Amino acid sequence: MDCSSTTLKVICIFILATTSIDGARYFSVELLKANFTVTNKAIVQSLHSHVYNRKVLYNDFIFNEDVPVFDVTVGVDMMKKDNHPSPIWNQTFSGCELLENSQKINLLVILRREIFRVSNLPKACPLLKNKWYTIKNYTIRDDDFPIVTPIMEWRLKGDFSIRQKSFIHVIAVGRIRKL
């Protein structure tokens, strides 16, 4: 299949992202920066984030109030050579359902598995007031991605919201580079 046009690249990425092929990886998935912004200080008391070695993310946060339900909007863009985004995926999920189970989308399965391995987040709502939640050393592992993952720069956007009012906004930028 020729993956030269943008539309075909998007289709190829989705096909390849759902394929599980074992073998050597000749690429590296890197997180260049992650910016977490509190957009509602009435809900979020504290939030800290740091990227280490382009592979590891540390994050901690505390809420001012219990968060019984929330939504998560996730968008992934492939960056073109002229640095303009080409949207690949944009979807809104119930945050509580993501905490409980995310078996439908491979990328979310990968994210959830690593988050629960390295964090103290609950596996169900609510998120509690004055509880210090940490995600320590979330690691991007190349082996979690199909062997045929394309070389590209990417941007992930996320919004955490309650009743369509954002309380945390995330922009993460990275790349998949050839080794």
Salt bridges, closest charged atoms under 4 A:
GLU30 OE1 - ARG54 NH1 3.79
GLU30 OE1 - ARG175 NE 2.61
GLU30 OE2 - ARG177 NE 2.58
ASP60 OD1 - HIS48 ND1 2.94
ASP77 OD2 - ARG155 NH2 2.67
ASP77 OD2 - LYS157 NZ 3.40
ASP82 OD1 - HIS84 ND1 3.30
GLU114 OE2 - ARG117 NH2 2.79
GLU114 OE1 - ARG141 NH1 3.81
ASP142 OD1 - LYS55 NZ 2.52
ASP144 OD1 - ARG113 NH2 2.94
ASP144 OD1 - ARG141 NH2 3.01
ASP159 OD1 - HIS169 ND1 2.98
